Each structure stands twice: as structure tokens, then as C-alpha cells.
Amino acid sequence: MNIGTSKDTSEFACDSIRQWWYNKGIYDYPDATSILILCDSGGSNSYRHYIFKEELEKLVNEIQVGIRIAHYPSYASKWNPIEHRLFCHITRSMRGVILKSYDIVTKLIESTVTKTGLKVKANIITKIYQTGKKYAQDYKEKMKIKFDENLGKWNYTALPKEAD
């Protein structure tokens, strides 16, 4: 789980994916050709935000692994397994504690365990993110996002550019 000290922006969302990839994903899935990410439909990774898609393209070009995004429709993120399998346990770990510092938050998150073996790792991202950032003026015309035939606004894939 990533903890941001700045703003929840599209850049933060992609930095979180980037950090997971370089710290865990690349080692656990060395032969991966794609990553599937389930997202809610609002906030920093909203299906409506072209800035998220632009940041996503930058990320896939950097890591050279495609990323498939599947957004839950509005008000349906309750079906996201992370909501049920992770957040409830983290909330229980933090019950009754005054969150005075990032160190306390990190320790409480990392103390989260379940009988079935869930262990949570917490990372702090201290980068300062600019809000109100706009996508490049010509991005919509140049974007390489592949939208699905069915429910394309919620389901799409960013593929890396071919190496020159």
C-alpha cells in the first residue's frame, strides 16, 4: 500500500504502479508481458481523465510492459476484492489510534495480518504532486490507448512503443 504525503493525482497513481513494479512485480513476474489493474471509476485514476491515460502511457513505455485497466462502474467499487480483503483489516489495525505521523500510519498498516496469511507492506511516497495538471494539447489525437470493443470507456490497454 502506498501512502502519499502530497495530493492524490494521476501522476501519484502511476508512481504507485511504478513503485510496485520495480520493488515487487518485476521480481515476482519476470516474464510478464502485461499487467491487469482493477480501478474504481473516480479520483486520480478516473476513466474520464486523459491525464491518467497519458501518465499510464509514459509508464508502460518506461517499463516496457503493457497495462490493461478495468474500471469498476460508478458506485460499484464495493465489488473490488481489495475493498473486502485488505481495507477492512487495515481499518481494524488503526481502530482507536490517533494518526499523528506517517511513521505511526506505516507501522499500523504493516502490523495488519490475517489468519489466512495476509501481510501488508507500506511505502511512503514523498514526492510533491502538482494539482490541475493538463494533458498535452495533442494527446487525444496521438494517444496509443487501445479501448475495448465492449465498454471501452471503462476497459482499455496501454501498450509500450516498439523499441527503435
C-alpha positions in Angstrom: 0.0 0.0 0.0 1.3 3.4 -0.9 0.9 6.4 1.4 1.2 9.8 -0.3 2.3 12.9 1.5 1.1 15.3 -1.2 -2.0 15.1 -3.4 -3.9 12.1 -5.0 -3.2 12.8 -8.7 -2.9 10.7 -11.8 0.8 11.0 -11.5 0.7 9.6 -8.0 -1.4 6.7 -9.2 1.1 5.8 -11.9 4.0 6.4 -9.5 2.4 3.8 -7.2 2.2 1.3 -10.0 5.8 2.1 -11.0 7.0 1.6 -7.4 5.1 -1.7 -7.1 6.6 -2.9 -10.4 10.2 -2.0 -9.6 10.0 -3.3 -6.0 7.9 -6.4 -6.4 6.3 -7.0 -9.8 9.5 -7.3 -11.8 10.8 -10.0 -9.4 7.6 -11.9 -8.9 6.6 -11.8 -12.6 9.9 -11.6 -14.6 8.2 -13.0 -17.8 5.2 -10.7 -17.6 4.0 -9.2 -20.9 1.1 -7.4 -19.3 -0.4 -6.2 -16.0 -4.1 -6.1 -15.2 -5.2 -3.3 -12.8 -8.7 -3.0 -11.4 -9.6 0.6 -10.7 -12.6 2.4 -9.3 -14.1 5.0 -11.7 -13.3 8.2 -9.9 -10.4 10.1 -8.3 -6.9 10.2 -9.7 -7.3 7.2 -11.9 -10.7 8.1 -13.3 -11.7 6.6 -16.6 -12.6 10.2 -17.7 -9.2 11.6 -17.1 -6.9 11.8 -20.1 -4.1 12.9 -17.8 -4.2 9.4 -16.2 -4.1 7.8 -19.7 -1.1 10.0 -20.6 0.8 9.1 -17.4 -0.1 5.5 -18.0 1.4 5.6 -21.5 4.6 7.1 -20.1 4.8 4.3 -17.5 4.3 1.5 -20.0 7.0 3.0 -22.3 9.4 3.1 -19.3 8.8 -0.5 -18.0 8.1 -2.0 -21.4 5.1 -4.0 -20.1 1.5 -3.4 -21.3 -1.0 -2.4 -18.6 -4.7 -3.3 -19.0 -7.1 -1.2 -17.0 -10.5 -2.4 -16.0 -12.6 0.3 -14.2 -15.5 -0.6 -11.9 -18.6 1.4 -12.9 -19.5 4.3 -10.6 -20.8 3.1 -7.2 -19.7 -0.5 -7.9 -16.1 -0.3 -6.5 -17.6 -2.2 -3.5 -17.1 -5.3 -5.6 -13.4 -4.7 -5.8 -11.7 -7.5 -3.9 -9.2 -5.1 -2.4 -12.0 -3.3 -0.6 -13.0 -6.6 1.1 -9.7 -8.4 1.5 -7.5 -5.5 2.6 -9.0 -2.3 3.7 -11.3 -3.8 6.4 -8.2 -5.3 8.1 -6.2 -2.1 7.8 -9.1 -0.2 9.3 -9.2 -2.7 12.2 -5.5 -2.3 12.8 -5.9 1.5 13.1 -9.1 1.4 15.3 -8.8 3.9 18.2 -5.4 5.3 17.2 -4.7 9.0 16.6 -2.7 9.2 13.4 -0.1 11.8 14.3 2.7 10.9 11.9 3.4 8.9 8.8 5.6 6.6 10.9 2.6 5.6 13.0 0.4 5.1 9.9 3.1 2.9 8.3 3.6 0.8 11.4 -0.1 0.3 11.8 -0.6 -0.7 8.2 2.4 -3.1 8.3 1.0 -4.7 11.5 -2.1 -5.8 9.6 -2.2 -9.6 9.4 -5.0 -12.2 9.0 -5.3 -15.8 9.9 -5.0 -16.7 6.2 -1.6 -15.1 5.9 -2.2 -11.6 4.6 0.7 -9.3 5.3 0.7 -5.7 4.2 3.8 -3.7 3.1 3.5 0.1 3.3 5.6 2.6 1.3 5.6 6.4 1.7 5.8 8.5 -1.5 7.1 11.9 -0.5 7.0 13.5 -4.0 5.1 16.7 -4.2 2.4 16.4 -6.9 1.0 19.4 -8.8 -2.8 19.5 -9.0 -4.7 20.8 -12.0 -2.1 19.4 -14.4 -3.4 19.1 -18.0 -2.6 16.5 -20.6 -0.7 17.6 -23.7 -2.7 19.6 -26.2 -2.4 17.0 -29.0 -2.6 14.0 -26.7 -6.1 12.8 -27.7 -5.0 12.7 -31.3 -1.7 10.9 -30.6 -2.7 8.5 -27.8 -1.9 4.9 -28.2 -4.5 3.6 -25.8 -6.5 0.6 -27.2 -10.1 0.8 -26.0 -12.0 -2.5 -25.7 -14.9 -3.1 -28.1 -17.3 -3.6 -25.2 -17.4 -0.9 -22.5 -14.3 0.8 -23.9 -14.6 3.8 -21.7 -14.0 1.6 -18.7 -11.7 -1.1 -20.2 -8.6 -0.3 -22.2 -4.9 -1.2 -22.6 -1.8 0.9 -22.8 0.9 -0.8 -24.8 4.6 0.2 -24.9 6.1 1.8 -28.0 8.2 -0.5 -30.1 11.9 -0.1 -29.3 13.7 1.8 -32.1 
